[in-house]
Structure formats: structure tokens, C-alpha cells
Amino acid sequence: MHGEKDTEKPLQQQGPGVEERQPEHRHGEYYHSHDGGELPHSHYQEKATPPEQNRTSDVGTPAAESPESPPEKAVHDEHGSPGFPLPAGEKAVLPWHDDMIMRLIPEGRIDLPRIRGTTEIKQITVNAFYLDETPVTNHQYVEFLNKNLSVIEVENGIVRGNDEIWLLLGVVKEAYEPIIFKDGNFSVNGVHHAACAVLRVTGHGASAYAGFHGKRLLTEAEWMHAVINGDTVPTKLPVPSPVLLYQANEFGIRAINSNIGEWGLQIDDADTGEFSDTMYVVLGGMPGGPSLQNEVASGLHRYPWEAFAEVGFRTVLDVQQQ
């Protein structure tokens, strides 16, 4: 897996924007009407005026029966407000144009573990940011691919965009082949798989999706903050399972530090938490990795053209962007 790029380059993007969502239209309770590596929606009634769309590239226009869901935590009061003060002018919940609900993660402090040559644990402040409530789903990734067919090539099950590997098609696990390419288009192979996390996507493919929607991947520090200060209880559900079946933590984030790993960006400076946008890590979800909250560890360095059967991704929006 560490060899040549024979198994996945990021694309740039459609600008940011939000749109009106219908109340209580959650993608864990319905399926879109679409047919057809080995490491590792909820809609709320809210209106916002889309920011001006900025285009910076030639990219196109923008299971198995699941177990009973664990008991939900009370992450909001009766008025829908989170259990922490909001920064002035900020919303707790932000619908985004990729059909994703983003939740505000407040500023907080974390202790970085001894990583990459550091000799002591560092405490840093993580600025507030918006984070996808769930991992990106098969449906959302298929929509992204079909909007960018002009820059995509598919050969031998390898999906390349702008000459970078984005996704590996095929069987993720026995009897589960979630995304197919037929007659020049991508589709979800079975509507019951639409709301499950997209897997076997590469770091390049994750970054391409994020950039197209005016967002980015989360960093190691942001991930740790969302996991630790969000009082996350590790959850393991069968793959595939709809992402909304995962229990929400105190910030309202689901499936984080679960059995599904996530692509992220590596911390470049342990003193400040600054990150590199060219160095990729997989966060959580790795065999033999941390399984308990007090074992939360830094990400495992991986090459961005690799893809794994237990790794998906979610995206981040900087507060000043929204």
C-alpha cells in the first residue's frame, strides 16, 4: 500500500453555500431513490442566504438489517440550543448544500499525545469550527461523482479524478458492493445502502469532495477535541449501517471514534496544533487501535492514494467561512 500510485489528486470545488431544508427529514429514516483496502441526514428547518458561489477550477457543476439504535443523549435543550454558549452571531446547526447537517463545535483545549518526536504532552486551544454530523454517505459521494464526470476516468474498478485516485469500486465486504459505475454514471447499488458511510475512498477523494463543497478535511486536533470534549462513547455497528444509527455525542456528532475510521490532516506543529494540508492520517477505526475514550490517540499516517474498507471521512467548515 505504500508503493506507487496504482491504487488513487484532489479537485477544487464549488464554492460554499447553504439552502433551505425541510423539517425532520433525516437520512437515517429514508433512502434516496437511487438504484443500483483493508484498513481501516438530519434536516432542520432553517433558512439562510447562500453566499456567492466562487469557482476556482474546471470542475463540473456543483444491508443488512441494522441493530436497534443506542439511547440518544440530550445534546440540545427544548429550544434546540446546544449545551454550551454560542459565539456571537453563530448558529448551532448549519445545513449545507451537500445535503449535510453541520454542527458547531465550540472552542476548547486538548492535550496532544506524544507524537512525531515530541517529548512531552502539549496542551493547545482548538478554535470553534463546524463539523459534519455524520460521515459522508454513499448517496452524497455518488452525487459528487456524477457532478464531476468530465474529470473522471474509471478503469478496472479504480475511479480517478484529475489523474488522482479517488475511490476503489467493488466489494467492500461480503455481499456489500455499495457503489457501481454503469452506462457512464455512478449509482448506489441498492437504496438501502444510500445512507451508509462511503468507504474505500482515498485521502485525495475525500479532499476532492470537501473542496468541491467549499469545505476541508478535519485535523487531528479537531478530531481529538470533538471526541474527548464531546464525551464520546465509542460505538460499533455492523457495516453497512445507516450513519444516523450511531449514537450522538455531547456535540451532536455521530460515528466519530467508532469502528469507521476517517481521513484527516496531520498535525505539523505539536506546540500550536497547526496542520499540513498535504499530510494525511486516518483517525480512529483502525484494527488494533484505540477502542476506549481514554485511549484516543493521534492519527496513523497513510498515503492519500490508499483506500480502506473501514475508512470514510467527514468535512469541516471554518467558522469565519459560513
C-alpha positions in Angstrom: 0.0 0.0 0.0 3.0 2.2 0.4 4.2 1.9 -3.1 3.4 3.6 -6.3 0.1 5.4 -7.0 -1.5 2.4 -8.7 -4.4 2.0 -6.3 -5.9 6.9 -6.4 -5.5 14.3 -7.0 -7.8 16.5 -5.3 -10.1 18.6 -7.3 -11.1 22.0 -6.4 -14.6 22.9 -5.9 -17.8 24.6 -6.0 -18.0 27.5 -3.5 -19.8 27.3 -0.2 -23.5 27.8 0.3 -26.5 26.7 2.3 -30.0 26.1 1.3 -33.4 25.7 2.9 -34.1 22.3 4.4 -37.4 20.6 5.3 -38.0 19.9 9.0 -37.3 16.5 10.4 -36.2 15.0 7.0 -33.5 12.7 8.3 -31.5 10.4 6.0 -31.4 7.7 8.7 -35.2 7.3 8.2 -35.4 7.2 4.4 -33.5 6.2 1.4 -32.8 8.2 -1.7 -34.4 6.7 -4.8 -31.2 5.5 -6.5 -30.8 2.0 -7.8 -28.5 0.3 -8.4 -8.1 -1.6 1.1 -8.5 -3.4 4.2 -7.7 -0.9 6.9 -9.4 0.7 8.0 -29.1 13.2 7.0 -30.9 15.0 9.5 -32.5 18.2 8.1 -33.7 21.0 10.3 -36.0 23.8 9.3 -33.7 26.7 8.8 -33.2 29.4 6.2 -30.0 31.0 5.1 -29.0 33.0 2.1 -26.3 31.2 0.1 -23.0 33.0 -0.1 -21.9 33.9 -3.6 -20.6 30.9 -5.4 -16.9 31.0 -6.2 -15.5 28.6 -8.7 -11.8 28.1 -8.9 -11.4 25.2 -11.2 -12.8 23.4 -14.3 -14.7 21.0 -12.1 -18.3 20.3 -13.1 -21.3 22.0 -11.6 -21.9 21.8 -8.4 -27.7 -4.4 4.2 -28.0 -5.8 6.3 -30.8 -5.2 8.9 -29.4 -2.7 11.3 -29.5 -3.2 15.1 -31.6 -1.1 17.3 -30.1 2.4 17.9 -28.5 3.1 21.3 -30.3 5.5 23.6 -29.8 9.1 22.5 -28.0 11.7 24.6 -29.7 15.0 25.2 -27.4 17.2 23.2 -29.8 20.1 22.9 -32.4 21.7 25.2 -36.1 22.1 24.4 -35.3 25.1 22.2 -32.8 23.3 20.1 -29.8 25.1 21.7 -26.6 23.2 22.5 -25.4 22.7 26.0 -22.7 25.3 25.6 -22.5 29.1 24.9 -22.6 30.1 21.2 -20.1 32.5 19.8 -21.8 35.8 18.9 -23.7 35.5 15.7 -23.1 31.8 15.2 -25.7 29.1 14.7 -25.6 25.8 16.5 -26.8 23.9 13.4 -25.8 24.7 9.8 -27.5 23.0 6.8 -25.0 22.7 3.9 -25.6 22.4 0.2 -24.2 18.8 0.0 -27.3 17.7 2.0 -25.3 17.6 5.2 -26.1 19.0 8.6 -23.1 20.6 10.2 -22.8 21.2 14.0 -20.9 23.9 15.8 -18.0 22.5 17.8 -17.1 25.2 20.5 -13.6 26.3 21.2 -11.8 24.0 23.6 -8.4 22.8 25.0 -6.9 19.4 24.5 -3.7 17.6 25.4 -1.9 16.4 22.4 -0.2 13.0 22.9 3.5 12.4 22.4 3.5 12.3 18.7 6.1 12.7 15.9 9.2 13.2 18.1 7.7 15.3 20.9 9.0 14.6 24.3 6.1 16.0 26.4 2.3 16.3 26.2 1.3 19.7 24.8 -2.0 21.5 25.7 -3.4 23.6 22.8 -6.6 25.5 22.1 -8.7 24.4 19.2 -10.8 27.2 17.7 -14.5 26.7 17.1 -15.5 25.1 13.8 -18.4 23.4 12.1 -18.3 19.6 11.7 -20.4 17.2 9.7 -22.9 15.5 12.0 -22.1 12.2 10.3 -19.6 10.7 7.9 -20.3 11.4 4.2 -22.7 8.8 2.8 -22.7 6.7 -0.3 -25.5 8.8 -1.7 -23.7 12.1 -1.1 -20.5 10.8 -2.7 -22.3 9.4 -5.7 -23.9 12.8 -6.3 -20.5 14.4 -6.1 -19.0 11.9 -8.6 -21.9 12.4 -11.1 -21.4 16.2 -11.0 -17.8 15.8 -11.9 -17.9 13.2 -14.7 -15.9 15.5 -17.0 -12.8 15.0 -14.9 -13.3 11.3 -14.0 -12.0 8.1 -15.5 -12.9 4.6 -14.4 -10.7 1.7 -15.2 -10.6 -1.7 -13.6 -12.6 -0.5 -10.6 -10.4 2.4 -10.0 -12.0 5.9 -10.0 -9.6 8.7 -10.9 -10.4 12.4 -10.9 -7.9 14.8 -12.3 -5.4 12.0 -12.5 -5.7 11.2 -8.8 -7.3 8.1 -7.3 -10.5 9.0 -5.5 -12.3 5.7 -4.9 -12.0 2.0 -5.3 -15.1 0.3 -6.6 -16.0 -3.3 -5.9 -17.0 -5.4 -2.9 -16.3 -3.7 0.5 -17.2 -6.8 2.4 -19.1 -10.0 1.6 -22.4 -9.2 -0.2 -21.8 -5.4 0.1 -20.8 -3.6 -3.1 -22.3 -0.1 -2.4 -21.3 2.0 -5.5 -21.4 0.9 -9.1 -20.5 2.6 -12.4 -22.7 1.7 -15.4 -23.6 3.4 -18.6 -21.4 6.4 -17.8 -22.9 7.2 -14.4 -22.4 6.2 -10.8 -25.2 4.9 -8.6 -25.8 3.4 -5.2 -26.2 -0.3 -5.6 -29.4 -0.7 -3.6 -31.4 2.1 -2.0 -30.9 0.6 1.5 -27.2 1.4 1.2 -27.7 5.1 0.4 -27.5 6.3 4.0 -24.4 4.3 4.9 -20.9 5.8 5.1 -18.9 5.8 1.9 -15.9 3.6 2.3 -12.8 2.7 0.2 -12.5 6.4 -0.6 -8.9 7.7 -0.7 -7.5 10.8 1.0 -7.4 12.5 -2.4 -11.0 11.5 -3.0 -12.1 12.9 0.4 -10.3 16.2 -0.1 -11.8 16.5 -3.6 -15.3 16.2 -2.2 -14.6 18.6 0.6 -13.0 21.2 -1.7 -15.9 20.9 -4.2 -18.3 21.9 -1.4 -16.2 24.7 -0.1 -15.0 22.7 3.0 -11.9 20.8 4.1 -10.9 17.7 6.0 -10.7 17.9 9.8 -7.4 17.9 11.6 -6.1 15.6 14.2 -6.5 18.3 16.9 -10.1 19.0 15.8 -10.9 15.3 15.8 -9.5 14.8 19.2 -11.4 17.8 20.6 -14.7 16.5 19.1 -14.1 13.1 20.5 -12.7 13.9 24.0 -14.5 17.1 24.9 -17.7 15.8 23.2 -17.7 13.0 25.8 -17.9 10.4 23.0 -18.9 6.8 23.8 -17.2 4.5 21.2 -19.8 2.8 19.1 -19.5 -0.2 16.9 -22.3 -1.1 14.5 -22.3 -3.7 11.6 -21.0 -2.5 8.2 -23.1 -1.4 6.5 -25.4 0.6 8.9 -27.1 4.0 8.3 -24.9 6.7 9.8 -27.8 8.1 11.9 -28.0 4.9 13.9 -24.7 5.8 15.6 -25.2 7.5 19.0 -24.6 11.2 19.1 -22.0 12.6 21.5 -22.5 15.8 23.5 -21.8 18.0 20.5 -24.3 16.0 18.4 -21.7 14.3 16.3 -22.3 10.7 15.3 -19.9 7.8 14.4 -16.8 9.6 15.5 -14.1 7.3 17.0 -16.3 4.4 16.0 -15.5 1.3 14.0 -15.4 3.6 10.9 -12.1 5.4 10.5 -11.9 8.9 9.0 -9.4 10.7 6.8 -7.9 13.7 8.4 -4.9 16.1 8.1 -1.8 15.6 10.2 -0.7 17.9 12.9 2.5 19.6 11.8 3.4 21.5 14.9 2.6 19.9 18.3 3.1 23.3 20.1 0.3 25.0 18.2 -1.7 22.3 16.5 -1.0 23.7 13.1 -1.7 21.2 10.4 -0.4 20.2 7.0 -2.8 20.1 4.0 -0.6 17.6 2.2 0.0 15.1 5.0 -2.8 12.7 5.6 -3.8 10.5 8.6 -6.5 8.0 9.4 -8.3 8.8 12.7 -9.9 6.0 14.7 -11.4 2.9 13.3 -8.1 1.0 12.7 -7.7 -2.6 13.7 -5.6 -2.7 16.9 -6.2 1.0 17.5 -7.8 2.8 20.4 -11.2 1.5 21.4 -11.9 3.4 24.6 -12.3 7.2 25.2 -9.2 7.4 27.4 -7.2 5.7 24.7 -7.8 8.3 22.0 -4.6 8.6 20.0 -3.2 10.6 17.2 -3.8 9.6 13.6 -2.0 7.0 11.7 0.0 8.3 8.7 -1.3 6.9 5.4 -0.7 7.8 1.8 -3.6 9.8 0.2 -3.9 7.4 -2.8 -4.7 4.5 -0.4 -8.2 3.3 0.3 -9.5 1.0 3.1 -12.6 -1.0 3.7 -13.2 0.6 7.2 -12.3 4.2 6.4 -14.6 7.1 5.2 -14.5 10.8 6.0 -16.4 13.9 7.1 -15.7 17.6 6.5 -15.1 20.8 8.3 -16.1 24.4 7.8 -14.2 27.2 9.5 -16.5 29.5 11.4 -15.4 32.6 9.5 -16.4 30.8 6.2 -20.1 30.3 6.9 
